[in-house]
Amino acid sequence: MSSIEQAPRLLDYKGSLDQTPLLSLLQSMQAQRATGTLQVRNGGEAFSLFFLFGHLFHAYGDGSQGEEAVFEPLAWRQGDYTFDPKSKLPTEETITAPTADILSEAKRRGVPGADNGPMAPTRPAPVPVAAVQAPSPPIPQVSERPVVSQQPAQQPQAPTEETPPPTELYPLPVGKLVYESLKTAFVDFPKLLRSLSSDRLTGYLRLTGQASRGMILFYQGSLIESFYDGGAVVTTGRTAFSLFKNDVDRGEGSMDVIELSPEVVTAIYQLLTAPTILQGLLARFVDIRALLQYLQEEKIHGSLLVRAPDEMGIVLLRDGQLLGAFTRGQPQLVQDPEIVTRLCADSKTRIEVKAVADLEEPASVSLEEMLALTPSVPATVYRPAPAAAPTASTPAAGAPRAQTFQPTAPAPPASNAEPDIDWPSLMSQLNQMADNALQNRSKKVKEMLASTDHNLDALDRTIDRISQTSIMFVDPARLTNLANEMRQLVEDQR
């Protein structure tokens, strides 16, 4: 019997930890795709764990939060628990790793209670389960790609040969073809972007090269996101836009312009950026049609991804309703999910679901600002190179630094009133602080830093904005603490 089958059903939503330890609770929450708040108590200590469709996304208690707030109660053999499926969930997200990875890390640390029962059975038991049940955990994690500029969570086990490369971008649907096969060698890139913006394009500009792919997503003429796959890493935001523009400036590849509906573009944005709430489900254990019905009942904003050995299909959902389905081989959107669900006939097919809690219109960025901050650079810029001595007449002073793939604005001439500051090093430290504090939510802060002029007054203003900004699933107190830490670092440079 697998550990999921051994897990309790939480029918009474309360119990004692001596009979049902936290490990079993975590497995049960994952198996049932539960949403709500689990509280565990032992004497005067208490911890709260928050779940969204079985995904543990936040935990805190006894002065700790995130994964550390899971490790301590794992060792408890006394106490009690309660689960509230109707509680209001917080917006903060301190846990991004799958539950199986958290338990594996707890095992590695020797946390008592982290190895109660088999965590990775050699073969899953061939028992039919309902659509919203999962096979025996942990399942090899399907990590499509790190679309944010951070390293993926450390995997406790080597990936199997079925695991896709971490640099793959999702396929995209095809709508109305506005321009086809534009040769980059003959395209005025800034003029093309301004034309698409003035035409209020809702869709995307796609770049296809021999060893790279890129995409710039538009919503009613506004640029909302960029993605670039260079074969070694997938990047987003300003970095992706810069690399995309570099390929065009060098005349590499061709471009297509695709027009789609606003609803589909929003769904694509969610597909590429939303967190995964169900991951790595084996299709042979899942009733795919019942799963779609469940997502409809839950009014999910997101996507259902079906990955067969030789094909991949995606169903886009808005408020639980079907927006369209497509596959890599048949990218035209259709209103019948059968084009995707039939891929589940292969026993090796895996399923995942990505979703956001609230449907929001994607935020736009300034096209002119992006063009101004991405000077054309040679291909060798992506390899580490000694930094040239900064001078007022050196064009390369504002080129992106290869080590971090973080584009920076051209540095202005040094002022006599400013101290001698190593700006590349300082900006790198600030970006690292943002990654450490916000993890995969750091993109907005890093974009603000990238657009900051290289003088202390401008940097102080940006840090003030960081403390006042709003980021989904991020507690404002974390942004305030991050801004205070950044101020201290900048003060040390004065």
PAPAKE-213327 format. One line per 2 residues: number of its first residue (from 1); for each residue x, y, z of C-alpha. Coordinates in steps of 0.1 Angstrom, whole numbers, plus 5000, padded with zeros to 4 digits. Each point is the difference from the previous one (the first is absolute). Layout:
N
NUM> X Y Z ~ ...
//
This chain:
494
1> 5000 5000 5000 ~ 5014 5034 4990
3> 5005 5028 5025 ~ 4972 5020 4983
5> 4976 4970 5006 ~ 5011 4999 5037
7> 4994 5038 5004 ~ 4969 5010 5020
9> 4969 5015 4984 ~ 4996 5028 5025
11> 4962 4995 5000 ~ 4997 5016 5034
13> 5026 5027 4992 ~ 5016 4995 5035
15> 5020 4974 5019 ~ 5030 4992 5020
17> 5036 5000 4988 ~ 5009 4968 5019
19> 4975 4981 4977 ~ 5005 5021 4969
21> 5034 5017 4998 ~ 5006 5030 4978
23> 5017 4979 4972 ~ 4967 4981 4995
25> 4981 5032 5000 ~ 5022 5016 4973
27> 4996 4969 4978 ~ 4962 5000 5006
29> 4997 5037 4991 ~ 5020 4994 4968
31> 4979 4969 4991 ~ 4967 5018 5004
33> 5011 5032 4984 ~ 4987 5017 5031
35> 4997 5038 5004 ~ 5000 5016 5034
37> 5020 5005 5033 ~ 5016 4972 5020
39> 5009 5010 5036 ~ 5021 4977 5022
41> 5006 5006 5037 ~ 5022 4984 5026
43> 4998 5016 5035 ~ 5006 5037 4995
45> 5014 4997 4965 ~ 4979 5003 4969
47> 5006 5001 4962 ~ 4977 5009 4972
49> 5004 4984 4965 ~ 4980 5013 4970
51> 4990 4979 4970 ~ 4986 5008 4965
53> 4988 4970 4981 ~ 5023 4978 5020
55> 5031 5022 4995 ~ 5016 5012 5032
57> 5008 5037 4993 ~ 5005 5016 5034
59> 5008 4990 5036 ~ 5009 5019 5031
61> 5002 4996 5038 ~ 5023 5003 5030
63> 5020 5028 4983 ~ 5007 4981 4968
65> 4984 4998 4966 ~ 5003 4981 4967
67> 5015 4966 5000 ~ 5016 5005 5034
69> 4964 5003 5014 ~ 4993 4965 4986
71> 5031 4982 5013 ~ 4994 5007 5037
73> 4965 4986 5003 ~ 5009 4970 4979
75> 5018 4986 5031 ~ 4970 5004 5023
77> 4984 4968 5013 ~ 4976 5017 5023
79> 4975 5028 4995 ~ 4970 5005 4978
81> 4990 5014 4966 ~ 4970 5018 4985
83> 4993 5007 4963 ~ 4978 5028 4988
85> 4991 4997 4963 ~ 4981 5033 5000
87> 5027 5022 5016 ~ 5012 5031 4981
89> 5034 4993 4985 ~ 5028 5025 5003
91> 5016 5016 4970 ~ 5036 4992 5012
93> 5018 4971 4984 ~ 5031 4988 5019
95> 5001 4964 4985 ~ 5004 4992 4963
97> 5015 4965 5002 ~ 4976 4970 4996
99> 4991 4982 5032 ~ 5021 4969 4990
101> 5031 5022 4997 ~ 4994 5015 5034
103> 4997 4966 5016 ~ 5031 4988 4982
105> 5019 5030 5013 ~ 4987 4992 5035
107> 5013 4964 4996 ~ 5034 5013 4989
109> 5002 5022 5031 ~ 4990 4971 5023
111> 4967 5016 5011 ~ 4981 4974 5022
113> 4967 4992 4984 ~ 5011 5007 4965
115> 5004 4963 4990 ~ 4968 4985 5014
117> 4991 4978 4971 ~ 5013 4995 4964
119> 5005 5033 4982 ~ 5009 4986 4966
121> 4987 4965 4994 ~ 5017 4981 4972
123> 4967 4994 4981 ~ 4967 5018 5006
125> 4972 4978 5010 ~ 4976 4994 4970
127> 4969 5011 5019 ~ 4975 5023 4981
129> 4995 5033 5017 ~ 4977 5030 4995
131> 5009 5029 4978 ~ 5012 5021 5028
133> 5021 4973 5016 ~ 5037 4996 4993
135> 5022 4969 4996 ~ 5024 4991 5028
137> 5023 5030 5009 ~ 5025 5012 4993
139> 4997 5000 4963 ~ 5029 5012 4979
141> 4994 5037 4998 ~ 4992 5014 4965
143> 5020 5032 5000 ~ 4991 5015 4966
145> 5025 5029 5003 ~ 5010 5026 5025
147> 4983 5030 4983 ~ 5012 5023 5028
149> 5036 5010 5004 ~ 5007 4978 5029
151> 5016 4965 5004 ~ 4974 4972 5002
153> 4996 4984 5034 ~ 5026 4974 5007
155> 4988 4965 4992 ~ 5008 4974 5025
157> 5002 4973 4973 ~ 5014 5000 4966
159> 4973 5005 4973 ~ 4989 4970 4981
161> 5003 4997 4963 ~ 4963 5009 4997
163> 5006 5034 5016 ~ 5000 5027 4972
165> 5029 5024 4997 ~ 4996 5030 5024
167> 5005 5024 4971 ~ 4969 4991 4980
169> 4974 5026 4993 ~ 4963 4991 4998
171> 4985 4999 4965 ~ 4977 5029 4992
173> 4967 5000 4982 ~ 4997 5016 4965
175> 4973 5025 4992 ~ 4998 5025 4971
177> 5033 5003 4982 ~ 5008 5037 4996
179> 5035 4997 4986 ~ 5018 4968 4991
181> 5037 4992 4997 ~ 5014 5035 5003
183> 5037 4998 4994 ~ 5018 5017 5029
185> 5028 5012 4977 ~ 4975 5022 4983
187> 4979 5012 5029 ~ 5002 5033 5019
189> 4993 4985 5034 ~ 4990 5031 5019
191> 4978 5012 4971 ~ 4983 4966 4999
193> 4993 5001 5038 ~ 4986 5035 4998
195> 4978 4990 4971 ~ 4986 4971 5020
197> 4995 5022 5030 ~ 4981 5027 4979
199> 4979 4973 4984 ~ 4991 4988 5035
201> 5011 4965 4994 ~ 4987 4973 5024
203> 5021 4970 4994 ~ 5037 4993 4997
205> 5031 5005 4979 ~ 5019 4968 4996
207> 5037 4995 4991 ~ 5012 4967 4986
209> 5038 4995 4996 ~ 5023 4970 4995
211> 5009 4997 5037 ~ 4976 5024 5017
213> 4963 5010 5003 ~ 4984 5031 5014
215> 4966 5015 5006 ~ 4988 5035 5008
217> 4964 5001 5013 ~ 4977 5030 4992
219> 4967 5009 5016 ~ 4980 5027 4982
221> 5032 5015 4987 ~ 5019 4999 5033
223> 5030 4978 5006 ~ 4993 4977 5030
225> 5027 4973 4999 ~ 5030 4987 4981
227> 5014 4965 5000 ~ 5032 4987 4984
229> 5014 4964 4998 ~ 5037 5000 4990
231> 5005 4963 5005 ~ 5017 5005 5034
233> 4974 5018 5021 ~ 4966 5015 4995
235> 4998 5037 5010 ~ 4972 5025 5003
237> 4994 5037 5002 ~ 5027 5025 4991
239> 5027 4973 4996 ~ 4979 4981 4976
241> 4991 5032 4980 ~ 5037 5009 4998
243> 5010 4965 4987 ~ 4971 5000 4976
245> 5010 5034 4986 ~ 5037 4990 4998
247> 4990 4970 4977 ~ 4979 5023 4978
249> 5028 5026 4998 ~ 5024 4973 4989
251> 4975 4988 4973 ~ 4995 4966 5016
253> 4968 4981 4993 ~ 4965 5011 4989
255> 4970 5015 5017 ~ 4962 4994 4999
257> 4973 5023 5014 ~ 4970 4981 5014
259> 4967 5017 5011 ~ 4978 4984 5027
261> 4971 5010 5021 ~ 5006 5019 5033
263> 4987 4970 5020 ~ 5025 4976 4983
265> 5029 5024 5004 ~ 4992 5003 5037
267> 4999 4962 5002 ~ 5033 4997 4982
269> 5016 5024 5026 ~ 4986 4978 5028
271> 5013 4969 4983 ~ 5035 5014 4999
273> 5000 5016 5034 ~ 4974 4983 5023
275> 5011 4975 5028 ~ 4994 4963 4995
277> 4973 4987 5023 ~ 4998 4964 4988
279> 5032 4984 4987 ~ 5012 4969 4983
281> 4968 4980 5002 ~ 5002 4967 4980
283> 4972 4999 4975 ~ 4993 4963 5006
285> 4989 5009 5035 ~ 4978 5030 4991
287> 4966 5004 4984 ~ 5009 5030 4979
289> 4964 5009 4992 ~ 4991 4999 5036
291> 5030 5022 5008 ~ 4988 5026 4974
293> 4966 4999 5016 ~ 5016 5006 5034
295> 5020 5030 4987 ~ 4968 5014 4986
297> 4982 4996 5033 ~ 5029 5017 5018
299> 4999 5028 4974 ~ 5037 4998 4993
301> 5019 5028 4982 ~ 5029 4981 4984
303> 5009 4971 4978 ~ 5000 4962 4999
305> 5032 4986 4985 ~ 5002 4965 4986
307> 5035 4987 4991 ~ 5003 4968 4980
309> 5033 4986 4989 ~ 4998 5015 4965
311> 4975 5028 5004 ~ 4987 5026 5023
313> 4965 5014 5003 ~ 4986 5029 5020
315> 4964 5010 5010 ~ 4996 5037 5008
317> 4974 5008 5027 ~ 4983 5032 5012
319> 4977 4998 5030 ~ 4999 4963 4994
321> 4987 5003 4965 ~ 5019 4988 4969
323> 5017 5028 4980 ~ 5016 4976 4976
325> 5022 4969 4996 ~ 5031 4994 4979
327> 5031 4978 4996 ~ 5035 5007 4989
329> 4992 4982 4967 ~ 4966 5016 4995
331> 5003 5035 5014 ~ 4967 5014 4988
333> 4976 5005 5029 ~ 4970 4977 4999
335> 4970 4999 5024 ~ 5001 4963 5006
337> 5025 4988 5027 ~ 5001 4965 4983
339> 5031 5012 4980 ~ 5018 5000 5033
341> 4982 4974 5021 ~ 5007 4973 4975
343> 5037 5003 5008 ~ 4992 4984 5033
345> 4996 4966 4982 ~ 5038 4996 5003
347> 5009 4985 5034 ~ 5030 5023 5003
349> 4981 5032 4996 ~ 5002 5024 5029
351> 4976 5028 5010 ~ 5004 5033 5018
353> 4978 5030 5008 ~ 5011 5036 5003
355> 4977 5026 5015 ~ 4998 5035 5016
357> 4978 5009 5029 ~ 4986 5032 4985
359> 4996 5010 4964 ~ 5018 5033 4994
361> 5007 5019 4968 ~ 5038 4997 4993
363> 5020 5030 5009 ~ 5018 5017 4971
365> 5035 5014 4997 ~ 5012 5030 4980
367> 5011 4990 4965 ~ 5021 5032 4996
369> 5017 4993 5033 ~ 5008 4964 4990
371> 5015 5011 4967 ~ 5021 5027 5017
373> 5014 4975 5025 ~ 5009 4973 4976
375> 5029 5011 4978 ~ 5012 4977 4973
377> 5028 4978 5012 ~ 5022 4973 4983
379> 4993 4963 5006 ~ 5031 4997 5022
381> 4983 5021 5027 ~ 4985 4969 5014
383> 5034 4987 5011 ~ 5017 5014 5031
385> 5025 5027 4990 ~ 5021 5024 5021
387> 4982 5033 5005 ~ 5014 5029 4981
389> 5011 5030 5020 ~ 4970 5024 5001
391> 5004 5031 4980 ~ 4976 5026 4986
393> 5008 4990 4964 ~ 4999 4962 5004
395> 4969 4986 4983 ~ 5003 4966 5017
397> 4995 5015 5035 ~ 4963 4992 4999
399> 5001 4966 4984 ~ 4983 4971 5019
401> 5023 4980 5022 ~ 5003 4964 4989
403> 5003 4984 5034 ~ 4965 5010 5012
405> 4981 5005 4967 ~ 4987 5032 5015
407> 4999 5030 4976 ~ 5010 5033 5015
409> 4995 5036 4989 ~ 5030 5018 4985
411> 5019 5016 5029 ~ 5000 5039 4998
413> 5034 5018 5003 ~ 5013 4999 5035
415> 4993 5031 5021 ~ 5026 5015 5023
417> 4974 4999 5028 ~ 4995 4963 4997
419> 5023 4975 5017 ~ 5019 4975 4979
421> 4975 4971 4998 ~ 5003 4967 4982
423> 4964 5002 4986 ~ 5000 4966 4983
425> 5009 4984 5033 ~ 4976 5020 5020
427> 4971 4993 4976 ~ 5009 4963 5000
429> 4998 5000 5039 ~ 4967 5018 4999
431> 4985 4976 4975 ~ 5013 4970 5021
433> 4983 5015 5031 ~ 4967 5002 4980
435> 5004 4964 4990 ~ 5007 4989 5035
437> 4971 5019 5015 ~ 4973 4995 4973
439> 5012 4969 4981 ~ 4979 4996 4969
441> 4981 5032 5007 ~ 5031 5022 4997
443> 4996 5009 4963 ~ 4982 5033 5006
445> 5025 5012 5025 ~ 5029 4991 4977
447> 4984 5018 4971 ~ 4998 5031 5021
449> 5037 4997 5009 ~ 5009 4995 4964
451> 4983 5032 4989 ~ 5017 5021 5027
453> 5027 5025 4990 ~ 5034 4994 5015
455> 5000 5027 5027 ~ 4992 4997 5036
457> 4970 5024 5000 ~ 4983 4980 4973
459> 5007 4968 5018 ~ 4986 5014 5033
461> 4968 5009 4981 ~ 4997 4965 4985
463> 5005 4984 5035 ~ 4972 5022 5013
465> 4978 4988 4972 ~ 5008 4964 5008
467> 4987 5004 5035 ~ 4967 5014 4987
469> 4994 4977 4971 ~ 4975 4972 4998
471> 5008 4964 4989 ~ 4974 4972 4999
473> 5006 4974 5028 ~ 5027 5021 5017
475> 4994 5015 5035 ~ 5007 5037 4999
477> 5021 4995 5031 ~ 5025 4980 4980
479> 5004 5028 4975 ~ 5005 5025 5028
481> 5027 4977 5016 ~ 5017 4995 4966
483> 5001 5038 4994 ~ 5015 5006 5034
485> 5027 4974 4993 ~ 5007 5017 4967
487> 5003 5034 5016 ~ 5025 4986 5024
489> 5021 4986 4972 ~ 4999 5033 4980
491> 5009 5020 5032 ~ 5031 4978 5003
493> 5011 5012 4965 ~ 4998 5037 5009
//
